[in-house]
Amino acid sequence: MEQEPIKKAVAYALKKKELIDCSFLRYFTKAILAGMYIGFALVICYKLAQPFYDVHSPGTYMMTAMFFGLALVLIMFGGGELFTGNTMAFTMSTIAGRTTWSDTFYNWVTVYLGNFAGAVLFVVLIYYSGLFHLEEKTTWLMEVANSKMSATTLELFIRAILCNWLVCLAIWIPMNMKEDVGKVLATMLIVFGFMVSGYEHSIANMGLFSIALIVPHPEFITIGNALHNLIPVTIGNIIGGGLFVGAVNMYILSGKKGKLKDVNVTSSQKKIAK
């Protein structure tokens, strides 16, 4: 029983490897969908929070964070593939000896690029929707984007570790729950925690910066400043999910002898993994 959560996580990664090996295009499409699902959540969050920002309400951050967990729910139940969650899953499956580091990096690069493509496609739709063409409708979004672009590299790196630590827990914990309602509530609550804390999520930032760059924006919103954020945040997310959730749980739950390669995945567990 002690290794049961590991078996589910490994099955979760193996299912992803099977799909990407079988059909790269189908898997890449799932990654694109995840980038677009995050875009949907971002629009909801910033549209909801803008009136609170306009009246200088202390509830602005809370309203921004309240429904961002919807993005992860859409990805989990809507068939998306998210880079940050895969940092945990593939680290665990590779430590367990069921995938290789080559498989892991191949997956991470594929999903990251797919998430980016999804973010770009989504913001093109947002641009032509006209929802953010008025500058007074984007003041809160621009302030958050500027804050993220202005932080130091070290600050961004640490915030990114903390972020994906929580995000991967939002995947790991529901993975070991039976009821879908409980999974959704746990996901929403944990993701709310990372958002309201001000941590840094690379894929969410892709979506946020893409919106900020494509609509009318202040001069301090630039591609260079976006890259200043995304590079350390991506590395920090890998460490937060891969080390602090994936590797740590493998160490804790792998058994007294630490024989990680003894972890086997049954066919029934492969069916459970999503």
C-alpha positions, -999 to +999 in steps of 0.1 A: +000+000+000+029+024+007+039+024-029+004+027-043+006+065-049+039+060-067+024+034-090-005+058-099+020+086-106+042+063-127+012+051-146+002+087-152+036+094-168+036+061-188+002+069-203+017+102-215+048+085-230+026+060-248+005+087-264+035+109-275+052+078-289+021+067-307+010+101-321+031+132-316+005+154-332-023+142-310-001+148-279+010+182-291-026+191-297-034+182-261-006+205-250-020+233-271-054+228-255-038+232-220-023+266-230-057+277-242-075+265-211-051+286-190-060+315-212-097+311-205-090+311-168-068+342-170-095+362-188-120+352-161-096+361-133-086+395-146-120+405-158-134+396-124-107+415-105-106+447-126-136+464-109-121+457-075-088+472-086-106+503-100-119+511-065-086+501-047-103+472-030-081+450-008-100+420-023-084+425-057-058+397-052-084+374-038-107+379-068-078+374-092-069+341-076-104+327-068-111+309-100-077+303-115-080+266-103-105+263-131-076+261-155-062+230-139-097+214-136-102+220-174-068+204-181-074+174-158-109+166-170-107+182-205-078+163-219-050+189-218-013+184-212+005+208-188+043+212-186+044+220-149+025+189-139+047+167-161+078+178-142+066+158-113+052+128-131+082+121-154+107+127-126+090+100-106+087+075-135+124+081-144+136+076-108+114+044-108+133+032-139+101+031-161+112+060-183+146+076-192+158+111-187+157+114-225+120+105-224+116+131-197+133+160-215+116+151-247+082+153-230+090+185-212+102+203-244+072+191-264+046+201-238+063+234-231+062+244-268+027+231-271+015+251-241+032+282-257+015+276-290-019+273-272-013+306-253-004+324-286-035+310-304-057+320-276-045+356-274-050+360-311-087+351-305-088+375-276-073+403-297-099+400-324-126+397-297-119+433-287-123+424-250-091+442-239-088+470-265-097+497-240-068+506-218-089+512-187-100+476-189-064+463-186-049+484-159-048+456-133-035+431-159-007+455-169+003+462-133+006+425-125+025+419-158+049+448-149+054+434-114+063+400-127+087+415-153+103+438-128+112+412-101+148+401-097+160+368-112+165+353-078+130+363-066+114+349-097+134+316-094+123+311-057+087+321-064+087+296-093+099+267-070+072+275-045+046+278-072+051+244-089+055+228-055+019+237-049+007+231-084+021+196-085+005+189-050-027+200-067-022+171-091-006+146-067-032+149-039-063+145-062-046+116-079-049+097-047-086+106-041-116+087-054-144+112-057-143+137-086-160+164-064-132+161-038-106+162-066-121+194-080-123+211-046-088+201-036-074+214-069-093+247-068-082+253-032-045+246-037-043+266-069-060+295-052-032+293-026-004+296-052-022+325-070-030+346-040+005+341-027+020+357-058+041+328-069+053+324-105+039+298-130+057+297-164+027+287-185+003+311-168+029+338-173+031+329-210-006+336-213-006+368-192+024+383-211+009+373-245-023+392-237-003+422-223+019+423-254-008+419-281-033+446-268-024+483-263+002+483-235+027+506-217+063+508-229+076+488-200+057+457-213+083+442-237+093+408-250+127+412-234+112+417-200+089+388-205+119+365-212+136+379-181+107+364-162+101+332-181+136+318-181+142+316-143+106+308-137+107+278-161+138+265-143+123+271-109+091+253-119+111+222-129+128+221-095+096+228-076+077+200-093+105+175-101+125+178-069+102+189-041+072+168-051+084+141-075+118+131-060+108+138-024+078+116-026+098+088-044+122+089-014+095+089+012+072+063-003+096+040-022+100+015+006+124+008+034+151-005+010+147+023-014+145+000-044+128+024-066+131+002-097+109-024-080+079-002-086+056-020-110+025-006-127-005-029-133-029-026-162-057-015-139-035+013-126-028+024-162-065+027-167-069+049-136-041+073-147-054+103-166 
